[in-house]
Amino acid sequence: MIGNTASSSAPISLSRRQLLILTLAVEGGMLVLAAGLGWLVGPSLWAMTTLDARAILSGVLVGLALFVVAAIAVDSPLGRDTQLRRDMDRLAGLFHEARPIDLLLISVLAGVGEEALFRGFLLQHGSAWLGVPLGVALTSLLFGLMHAVSLDYIIFATLIGAAMSGLYLWSGNLALPMATHAAYDFAALVYMIFLRRTTSEASP
């Protein structure tokens, strides 16, 4: 999900057109970059991706479960007034004009584009050069830094990146973390935009 915007405490706001253009440029650009790098130096992005119904359904279920865990952690009473909660409030402004179909498009592009680059290319080469544990750690940290909204959000995104790396290494199929990432982002966006209460609304 797009989160690599300025890290001040001011609300973030984009028009629907700006949001869609940014999504296509950033997430689509990552997919093109990953595919191009895979073609030039390997491994091929397509060779790592098998689009079968079982992998996609499993990814969706894992993504929804991951969202539930994250939502409980962020919006439980113990999470009140945390930086992550304030980050969610700020990021909601990015999508204030977005329609549900926009959120679905953004989520799918983020899942495919980010996983193609981070798990499809960087994890492969990082693991080959440094070994799997350090490759996972470096790739996950870079993924977290791409979502530099705040230090807490970087840590949160780094943990998500590690989970995506684990899914790929376990399955050997890039479609699984892609589907997981897309499902998680879509559930998180729908919840953040339409269902959750902001920190100020939740305060007594």
C-alpha positions, 0 to 999 in steps of 0.5 A, a space after each residue: 500500500 502506498 505509504 511513502 509520503 512525507 512524515 510530518 503530522 499534517 494530514 495527507 490529501 490527494 484528489 481521486 485523479 492524483 491518487 490513481 496516477 500516483 498508484 499507476 506510477 509507483 506500483 505499476 513502475 515497480 512491476 515494470 522494473 521487476 519484470 525488466 530486471 528479471 528479464 535482464 539478470 534473472 530470475 524471471 518473474 513469470 517463472 516464479 508465479 503460478 496463478 492457480 486458484 488455490 494459491 490465490 484463495 489461500 493468499 486472500 484468506 491469509 491476508 484477511 487473517 493478517 488484517 484482523 490481527 493488525 486491526 486488533 493490535 492498532 485499534 484495541 484499547 491498548 493501542 489507543 493514542 499510539 503513533 500507528 493509530 495516528 498514522 492511520 488517521 493521516 493516511 486516510 486522507 490519501 483516499 478520501 475521494 476514492 471509491 471502492 473500485 479504486 481501493 480494489 485497483 490500488 490494492 491489486 497493483 500494490 500487491 503485484 507490483 511491490 511483491 514482484 520487486 521486493 520478493 520477486 527480485 530483491 529477495 532472490 538476489 539478497 538471499 543469493 548474496 547474503 544467505 536467506 536470513 540476511 536476505 529476508 532481513 534486508 529485503 524486509 527493512 527496505 520494504 519498511 523504509 519504502 513506507 516511511 510515514 513514521 518510525 513505528 510505521 516503518 517497523 510495522 511495514 518491515 514485519 509485514 514484509 518479513 511475513 510476505 517473504 516467509 510466504 514466498 519461501 514456504 510456497 515457492 509461488 509469488 502468487 501467494 504473497 501477491 494475493 495476501 498483500 492485495 487482500 490485506 491492503 484492500 481490507 485495511 483500506 476499506 476498514 480505514 476509510 469506511 469503518 474505523 473511527 479516527 483517534 479523535 472520534 474514539 477519544 472520550 
